[in-house]
Amino acid sequence: MDRPLDIAFHNMDSSPSLEADIRGRVDKLERRYGRLIGCRVSVEKLHNRHRTGNIFDVHVVMSVPGRDLAVSREPHRAKEKYANPDAWTSVRDAFDAAEKQLESFKRSSREDTAAPSAHAMAGQVTLIEPGTDHGFILTNTGTQLYFHRDSVTDSRFEDLKVGDLVHYVEEEGDAGPTATKVRAGGTST
């Protein structure tokens, strides 16, 4: 991951053993999807019920190229499903849902980027300044399009060089047209 794992506990004391379990589960997500950029996990104790047990809400936000995937839920019918619902079962259920969501995203992005689509255009990388997270692509009309590192789909942003041929999809961004779904298309000579 490009960013360090962020784990937060709300309305409860932090637990080194639960934190270690969360780190292991995030490592598993990263092995399943090697392009995971970052992950934030928060565990919140919703109520302080010493007789009937506590319900814990777990939020998992996974940053992947181009977007964030979020899982936010408390265990569905925790009192009916588990004799003693606790933070461990809530974390397990949230990460099971996160894994399914990541697999779904992986399948859909594989379909989106397997081959240049009818909407994809060809261009050439014209500028990547060292230490930045963006670059520019020269289009076939002679204009330059901005692209962000998170838009690179089939390789690493760090591996792109000035002169590389790329395929991209042009979309309207906040500040004008931008290149998205940027795929390396070989190097120019």
C-alpha positions in Angstrom: 0.0 0.0 0.0 1.1 3.5 -0.7 -0.4 4.9 2.4 0.0 3.5 5.9 -2.9 1.5 7.4 -5.1 3.8 9.6 -6.9 2.0 12.5 -9.1 3.9 15.0 -11.2 2.9 18.0 -14.2 5.0 19.1 -16.0 4.8 22.5 -13.6 2.0 23.5 -10.0 1.4 24.4 -7.7 0.3 21.7 -6.8 -3.4 21.7 -3.4 -4.6 20.5 -4.7 -8.1 19.8 -7.7 -6.8 17.8 -5.4 -4.3 16.0 -3.1 -7.2 15.0 -6.2 -9.2 13.7 -7.2 -6.1 11.6 -3.7 -5.8 10.2 -3.7 -9.5 9.2 -7.1 -9.1 7.5 -5.8 -6.0 5.6 -2.7 -7.9 4.5 -5.1 -10.6 3.2 -7.0 -7.9 1.2 -3.7 -6.6 -0.2 -2.7 -10.1 -1.3 -6.0 -10.5 -3.1 -5.8 -7.1 -4.8 -2.2 -5.9 -5.1 -3.1 -2.4 -6.2 -4.6 -1.4 -2.8 -3.5 2.1 -2.2 -4.6 2.6 1.4 -7.1 1.4 4.0 -8.8 3.0 7.0 -10.6 0.9 9.6 -12.6 2.2 12.5 -14.2 0.1 15.2 -16.9 1.9 17.3 -18.7 0.6 20.4 -22.3 1.8 19.8 -23.7 1.1 23.2 -22.5 0.3 26.7 -24.8 -2.6 27.6 -23.2 -4.8 30.3 -26.2 -7.2 30.6 -27.1 -7.9 27.0 -23.7 -7.3 25.3 -22.4 -4.5 23.1 -22.9 -3.9 19.4 -19.8 -2.8 17.5 -19.9 -0.8 14.2 -17.0 -1.4 11.9 -16.1 0.8 8.9 -13.6 -0.3 6.3 -12.6 2.2 3.6 -10.3 0.7 0.9 -8.6 3.1 -1.5 -8.1 1.7 -5.0 -7.0 3.4 -8.2 -9.6 6.0 -9.0 -12.0 5.6 -6.0 -12.7 4.5 -2.5 -14.6 1.4 -1.6 -16.4 1.6 1.7 -18.0 -1.0 4.0 -19.9 0.4 6.9 -22.1 -1.8 9.0 -22.9 -3.2 12.3 -23.5 -7.0 12.3 -26.9 -7.7 10.9 -29.1 -9.1 13.7 -26.1 -9.7 15.9 -28.1 -10.5 18.9 -30.0 -13.2 17.0 -27.0 -14.7 15.2 -24.4 -14.7 18.0 -24.7 -15.7 21.6 -22.2 -13.0 22.7 -21.6 -10.4 19.9 -18.3 -8.7 20.3 -15.8 -6.6 18.4 -14.1 -9.6 16.9 -17.3 -10.9 15.2 -18.1 -7.4 13.9 -14.6 -7.1 12.4 -14.8 -10.5 10.8 -18.2 -9.7 9.3 -17.1 -6.3 8.0 -13.9 -7.8 6.4 -15.9 -10.6 4.8 -18.1 -7.9 3.2 -15.0 -5.9 2.3 -13.4 -8.9 0.6 -16.6 -9.5 -1.5 -16.8 -5.8 -2.5 -13.1 -5.8 -3.5 -13.5 -9.0 -5.5 -16.5 -7.4 -7.3 -14.5 -4.3 -8.0 -11.6 -6.4 -9.3 -13.8 -8.3 -11.7 -15.4 -5.1 -13.0 -12.1 -3.3 -13.4 -10.7 -6.3 -15.2 -13.6 -6.1 -17.7 -13.2 -2.4 -18.1 -9.4 -2.5 -18.8 -8.8 -5.9 -20.4 -8.6 -4.3 -23.9 -8.9 -0.7 -25.2 -12.6 0.0 -25.4 -14.4 1.7 -28.2 -14.2 4.9 -26.2 -10.4 4.6 -25.5 -8.0 6.9 -27.3 -4.3 6.7 -27.8 -1.9 9.3 -26.6 1.7 9.9 -25.4 2.9 10.8 -22.0 4.5 14.3 -22.3 5.2 15.3 -18.7 5.6 13.7 -15.3 7.4 15.9 -12.8 9.5 14.0 -10.2 7.8 13.7 -6.8 4.3 14.5 -8.1 1.2 12.2 -8.4 0.1 13.4 -11.8 1.1 13.8 -15.4 0.0 15.0 -18.8 -0.9 13.1 -22.0 -0.5 14.5 -25.5 -3.7 13.7 -27.5 -4.0 13.1 -31.2 -5.5 16.6 -31.5 -2.4 18.2 -30.0 -3.9 19.1 -26.6 -2.7 17.9 -23.3 -4.8 16.1 -20.8 -4.2 15.8 -17.1 -4.1 12.4 -15.5 -3.7 11.4 -11.8 -1.7 8.4 -10.6 -5.0 6.7 -9.4 -6.2 6.7 -13.1 -3.4 4.3 -14.2 -5.0 0.8 -14.4 -2.7 -1.8 -15.7 0.8 -0.8 -14.5 2.4 1.4 -11.8 2.4 5.2 -12.2 6.1 5.2 -11.2 6.9 3.0 -14.2 5.5 5.5 -16.8 8.1 7.7 -18.6 7.9 10.6 -20.9 7.3 9.3 -24.4 5.4 6.2 -23.4 2.3 5.4 -25.5 -0.9 5.0 -23.5 -4.6 4.4 -24.1 -7.0 6.5 -22.0 -10.6 7.5 -21.7 -11.4 11.2 -21.7 -13.9 12.4 -19.1 -15.1 15.7 -17.9 -13.5 16.6 -14.5 -14.0 19.4 -12.1 -11.5 21.6 -13.9 -12.1 20.4 -17.5 -11.3 17.3 -19.5 -9.1 14.7 -17.8 -7.7 11.3 -18.8 -9.0 8.3 -16.9 -8.5 4.6 -17.2 -4.9 5.2 -18.4 -3.3 2.0 -19.8 0.3 1.6 -20.9 0.4 0.8 -24.6 4.1 0.2 -25.2 7.0 2.7 -25.5 7.6 5.0 -28.4 10.9 5.0 -30.3 
